[in-house]
């Protein structure tokens, strides 16, 4: 299985266009040792030629340009994207569908809850019907596994996660299973397993058991601490209110990942611009290194 990190930042990217926190200002001034990042999305393939896009970032055009395998140029109009899987209906994971309109129709896999959001509060499916048939919906059931024709050697197990639906969701304050999912992806030939969950608010024993079966964990790295937005004076919400598990402290993501098999790669993705781990010289980044936890970056490639 080939995994390409197209974007590794949370919503807004890094630096965020209107943010002057220490991280964003330091990156612009060249005083911070850090890498710019676009909004989170990955691509998966079983052969390196045919790809499945997992989430469609607002930065998708730049991400496609940065990874030539997704534009193999075999004809006057071409793409290696054979399907799109949406893990939730958040703006930073779906708005890229508008940029991909010239390539419609697209086969899009998502849960019923995500489809409801994207036909009501944020009606991308309705809007894109006007471009060559738009988006062909393939429902993701919340039990069992599914396969995608574009990459037949990969199997996908959806994992309902506790997280918040976006503000435009009709059930914003009434969480439903399927608002947000993770994926356990297995390559039938190699046996390699990826656990992918860029939005992860809570971890229970059942989820931990599934995570321990993965060879690579690519998980929510949004915030170092729950009150980070308040401390940085750029917002008032807690990470837990937005459906994200902090990295530090008891029960945090570091503690969760410490419980994974030693041989598994543990990588944080969907990193908010305020998170001190973006600073490669920070004490927080050193803590991650001590625990054997990596930080995803745009252009990172993984093979399982």
Order of alpha helices (4+ residues) and beta strands (2+ residues): beta-alpha-beta-beta-alpha-beta-alpha-alpha-beta-alpha-alpha-beta-beta-beta-beta-beta-alpha-beta-alpha-alpha-beta-alpha-beta-beta
